[in-house]
């Protein structure tokens, strides 16, 4: 019997948004696309707010939208991101890839992966998903969603990620650890450098 999806992924502080991340694979992927140069909570609340604004997260419907209309949905105050136009384009690109490669079913990205390496390659092929985000998604997909294709252990990160977050308290501890690590790295670099927005 496959593992049931968790009741929510506690990344936002909004139970409805957290539930959506667990229930809708496209919401989870859009959240990762948005997770750049904004707070983690804002990024992962984005899919819930986008659905509220346009009435859907269906990849085919988002792909078919007038790009200007999708941009407007992102720009409406409060804007969904610091760079709403750019992120509207990235979200539409992601949805187009899901439609083209997975028939509009984002969950097929991991349900049909034949190995850990295949899962990683599928995630890396998605627009807006780089190496760090793919690794974190692998952790969430395995640890929180219960999907672990053969060899999953070889590609899952050994360091803490959002895949280890199972409560608001765990999220707070995870973010505190991230801040401490970034502060230490800045100190080593003499105060230079800039934190990237990836999880």
Steps between C-alpha positions, in 0.01 A plus 500: 500500500657834398556764763220754520587862433552702817214721619712803413853621433551763773697754300279812508314542829172485303335159540312528167817589311691221676225250415510605135876435484439143621194436283599658167839409349482802270461729803814350652699550182375857452598575860854388421511714187397801711750420778760753396579838657187495718430335834426130498154571643415747222627270227301199613186705569518614138324197344202531737470874433542448124218244501284745693568767238461299179277215621729212410847349517430261213817500287308487171287800593797702619692412185208618286462832684584830336847571646395859574202378703720269702746786555215715627401228746856497633525881511168564679583641841631347711717367218570128512876559472767770496526439125140421403533521120806276493339246732177498300706404194690233695176355637351484151817336367483239777134425427572472127770241573260304723241500221752405232689231689247368754158556346425779747543270804788638709492201734621278218842668536563285808236226479649370175868542592672161466798586723640771721723622218200508265303704753786747531532529120125557462505779759809664349331503159218719633527876441590688817633193686876504553722253681433621856125514447498156337684351798256658745205375295648148507505521880140626522373246247658214692471606863167684492315353199634147537625459141844337503598341169787248505826681574323795666747475787786573258362838391326632814701772680679400819463850648174639647249625243132589484444127467575475873241765592188339641369775730509879544755445777721297267471775237610764752798287602590434136487870411702594810763249395507644147544854634783392729676320216468801268627732772802274552569492127475879481741533791747268326469705183559822688139609475483458123271278301126476477272224614320325222127433528509127448377266773 
